[in-house]
Amino acid sequence: MDVFPEKLQVREVSPVTVEVAQSGFATTVHALRLRSWKLGPGQPALVTDQFTDADFKLVVDDRADVHVNSMDGRFYLGWFPTGRPGTDGEGWVIAVTGTAKTRGYRMSFDIETPADIVAAAVAQVLATSQPC
Protein backbone atom coordinates (compact mmCIF):
# COMPACT_ATOMS: atom_id res chain seq x y z
CA MET A 1 0.00 0.00 0.00
CA ASP A 2 1.27 3.44 -0.95
CA VAL A 3 1.69 5.73 2.06
CA PHE A 4 1.39 8.94 0.06
CA PRO A 5 -1.51 9.60 -2.21
CA GLU A 6 -0.65 10.33 -5.82
CA LYS A 7 -0.87 14.15 -5.56
CA LEU A 8 1.49 14.41 -2.57
CA GLN A 9 4.22 12.15 -3.82
CA VAL A 10 7.65 13.67 -4.23
CA ARG A 11 8.80 13.73 -7.78
CA GLU A 12 12.19 14.29 -9.19
CA VAL A 13 12.85 17.99 -9.74
CA SER A 14 15.50 19.36 -12.02
CA PRO A 15 17.88 21.88 -10.43
CA VAL A 16 17.42 25.55 -11.20
CA THR A 17 20.44 27.79 -11.64
CA VAL A 18 20.28 31.46 -10.89
CA GLU A 19 22.84 33.83 -12.32
CA VAL A 20 24.07 36.08 -9.54
CA ALA A 21 26.01 39.28 -10.13
CA GLN A 22 29.28 39.74 -8.29
CA SER A 23 28.67 39.52 -4.59
CA GLY A 24 29.89 42.19 -2.19
CA PHE A 25 30.36 45.92 -2.54
CA ALA A 26 31.67 47.15 -5.87
CA THR A 27 32.65 50.70 -6.73
CA THR A 28 35.41 52.69 -8.34
CA VAL A 29 38.00 54.96 -6.77
CA HIS A 30 36.45 57.87 -8.66
CA ALA A 31 33.00 57.09 -7.23
CA LEU A 32 34.39 57.12 -3.69
CA ARG A 33 35.64 60.69 -4.16
CA LEU A 34 38.64 60.04 -1.97
CA ARG A 35 39.92 63.03 -0.04
CA SER A 36 42.93 63.92 2.02
CA TRP A 37 42.09 64.89 5.62
CA LYS A 38 44.22 66.79 8.09
CA LEU A 39 45.42 64.39 10.76
CA GLY A 40 47.77 64.56 13.74
CA PRO A 41 47.96 66.98 16.66
CA GLY A 42 49.74 69.82 14.84
CA GLN A 43 50.99 72.93 16.66
CA PRO A 44 49.20 73.67 19.96
CA ALA A 45 50.50 77.26 19.83
CA LEU A 46 47.78 77.88 17.22
CA VAL A 47 45.34 77.48 20.12
CA THR A 48 47.22 79.03 23.03
CA ASP A 49 48.41 82.10 21.11
CA GLN A 50 44.80 83.32 20.92
CA PHE A 51 44.81 84.29 24.61
CA THR A 52 46.06 87.64 25.91
CA ASP A 53 47.67 88.17 29.30
CA ALA A 54 45.20 90.97 29.98
CA ASP A 55 42.14 88.70 29.78
CA PHE A 56 43.39 85.18 30.58
CA LYS A 57 45.65 83.30 32.99
CA LEU A 58 47.79 80.49 31.58
CA VAL A 59 49.21 77.83 33.90
CA VAL A 60 51.43 74.86 33.07
CA ASP A 61 51.21 72.17 35.75
CA ASP A 62 53.70 69.50 36.87
CA ARG A 63 52.46 67.08 34.16
CA ALA A 64 53.09 69.73 31.46
CA ASP A 65 49.33 70.09 30.96
CA VAL A 66 48.27 73.62 30.05
CA HIS A 67 45.29 75.35 31.66
CA VAL A 68 43.86 78.68 30.49
CA ASN A 69 41.18 80.54 32.45
CA SER A 70 39.43 83.80 31.73
CA MET A 71 39.78 86.47 34.41
CA ASP A 72 36.09 86.11 35.27
CA GLY A 73 36.53 82.35 35.64
CA ARG A 74 33.78 81.43 33.17
CA PHE A 75 35.99 80.20 30.32
CA TYR A 76 38.38 77.24 30.63
CA LEU A 77 40.69 75.59 28.13
CA GLY A 78 42.77 72.57 29.04
CA TRP A 79 45.41 70.96 26.84
CA PHE A 80 46.59 67.52 27.91
CA PRO A 81 49.36 66.42 25.50
CA THR A 82 49.44 62.84 26.81
CA GLY A 83 45.72 62.63 27.56
CA ARG A 84 43.65 63.94 30.44
CA PRO A 85 43.96 61.67 33.49
CA GLY A 86 40.98 59.38 33.92
CA THR A 87 39.89 59.64 30.28
CA ASP A 88 40.51 57.67 27.13
CA GLY A 89 42.71 60.04 25.13
CA GLU A 90 40.94 63.34 25.81
CA GLY A 91 43.47 65.96 24.74
CA TRP A 92 41.59 69.27 24.74
CA VAL A 93 38.74 70.58 26.87
CA ILE A 94 36.88 73.83 26.27
CA ALA A 95 34.24 74.85 28.79
CA VAL A 96 32.14 77.93 29.38
CA THR A 97 30.27 78.19 32.67
CA GLY A 98 26.63 79.16 32.43
CA THR A 99 24.65 81.69 34.41
CA ALA A 100 21.74 81.36 36.79
CA LYS A 101 19.38 81.43 33.81
CA THR A 102 21.36 79.73 31.03
CA ARG A 103 23.36 76.52 31.10
CA GLY A 104 27.00 76.54 30.05
CA TYR A 105 28.64 74.04 27.75
CA ARG A 106 31.68 71.85 27.41
CA MET A 107 33.42 70.24 24.44
CA SER A 108 36.42 67.98 24.22
CA PHE A 109 38.76 66.75 21.52
CA ASP A 110 41.02 63.73 21.24
CA ILE A 111 44.81 64.14 21.62
CA GLU A 112 45.16 63.51 17.88
CA THR A 113 42.72 66.26 16.87
CA PRO A 114 44.63 68.78 14.73
CA ALA A 115 45.38 71.94 16.72
CA ASP A 116 44.02 74.18 13.98
CA ILE A 117 40.61 72.49 14.31
CA VAL A 118 40.67 73.18 18.07
CA ALA A 119 41.94 76.72 17.35
CA ALA A 120 38.94 77.33 15.08
CA ALA A 121 36.56 76.17 17.83
CA VAL A 122 38.31 78.40 20.39
CA ALA A 123 38.16 81.38 18.01
CA GLN A 124 34.40 80.90 17.60
CA VAL A 125 33.88 80.67 21.36
CA LEU A 126 36.01 83.77 22.00
CA ALA A 127 34.11 85.66 19.29
CA THR A 128 30.89 85.16 21.28
CA SER A 129 32.24 86.72 24.48
CA GLN A 130 31.45 90.34 25.28
CA PRO A 131 32.36 92.57 28.21
CA CYS A 132 29.46 93.08 30.61
C-alpha positions in Angstrom: 0.0 0.0 0.0 1.3 3.4 -0.9 1.7 5.7 2.1 1.4 8.9 0.1 -1.5 9.6 -2.2 -0.6 10.3 -5.8 -0.9 14.1 -5.6 1.5 14.4 -2.6 4.2 12.1 -3.8 7.6 13.7 -4.2 8.8 13.7 -7.8 12.2 14.3 -9.2 12.9 18.0 -9.7 15.5 19.4 -12.0 17.9 21.9 -10.4 17.4 25.5 -11.2 20.4 27.8 -11.6 20.3 31.5 -10.9 22.8 33.8 -12.3 24.1 36.1 -9.5 26.0 39.3 -10.1 29.3 39.7 -8.3 28.7 39.5 -4.6 29.9 42.2 -2.2 30.4 45.9 -2.5 31.7 47.1 -5.9 32.7 50.7 -6.7 35.4 52.7 -8.3 38.0 55.0 -6.8 36.5 57.9 -8.7 33.0 57.1 -7.2 34.4 57.1 -3.7 35.6 60.7 -4.2 38.6 60.0 -2.0 39.9 63.0 0.0 42.9 63.9 2.0 42.1 64.9 5.6 44.2 66.8 8.1 45.4 64.4 10.8 47.8 64.6 13.7 48.0 67.0 16.7 49.7 69.8 14.8 51.0 72.9 16.7 49.2 73.7 20.0 50.5 77.3 19.8 47.8 77.9 17.2 45.3 77.5 20.1 47.2 79.0 23.0 48.4 82.1 21.1 44.8 83.3 20.9 44.8 84.3 24.6 46.1 87.6 25.9 47.7 88.2 29.3 45.2 91.0 30.0 42.1 88.7 29.8 43.4 85.2 30.6 45.7 83.3 33.0 47.8 80.5 31.6 49.2 77.8 33.9 51.4 74.9 33.1 51.2 72.2 35.7 53.7 69.5 36.9 52.5 67.1 34.2 53.1 69.7 31.5 49.3 70.1 31.0 48.3 73.6 30.0 45.3 75.4 31.7 43.9 78.7 30.5 41.2 80.5 32.4 39.4 83.8 31.7 39.8 86.5 34.4 36.1 86.1 35.3 36.5 82.3 35.6 33.8 81.4 33.2 36.0 80.2 30.3 38.4 77.2 30.6 40.7 75.6 28.1 42.8 72.6 29.0 45.4 71.0 26.8 46.6 67.5 27.9 49.4 66.4 25.5 49.4 62.8 26.8 45.7 62.6 27.6 43.7 63.9 30.4 44.0 61.7 33.5 41.0 59.4 33.9 39.9 59.6 30.3 40.5 57.7 27.1 42.7 60.0 25.1 40.9 63.3 25.8 43.5 66.0 24.7 41.6 69.3 24.7 38.7 70.6 26.9 36.9 73.8 26.3 34.2 74.8 28.8 32.1 77.9 29.4 30.3 78.2 32.7 26.6 79.2 32.4 24.7 81.7 34.4 21.7 81.4 36.8 19.4 81.4 33.8 21.4 79.7 31.0 23.4 76.5 31.1 27.0 76.5 30.1 28.6 74.0 27.7 31.7 71.9 27.4 33.4 70.2 24.4 36.4 68.0 24.2 38.8 66.8 21.5 41.0 63.7 21.2 44.8 64.1 21.6 45.2 63.5 17.9 42.7 66.3 16.9 44.6 68.8 14.7 45.4 71.9 16.7 44.0 74.2 14.0 40.6 72.5 14.3 40.7 73.2 18.1 41.9 76.7 17.3 38.9 77.3 15.1 36.6 76.2 17.8 38.3 78.4 20.4 38.2 81.4 18.0 34.4 80.9 17.6 33.9 80.7 21.4 36.0 83.8 22.0 34.1 85.7 19.3 30.9 85.2 21.3 32.2 86.7 24.5 31.5 90.3 25.3 32.4 92.6 28.2 29.5 93.1 30.6 
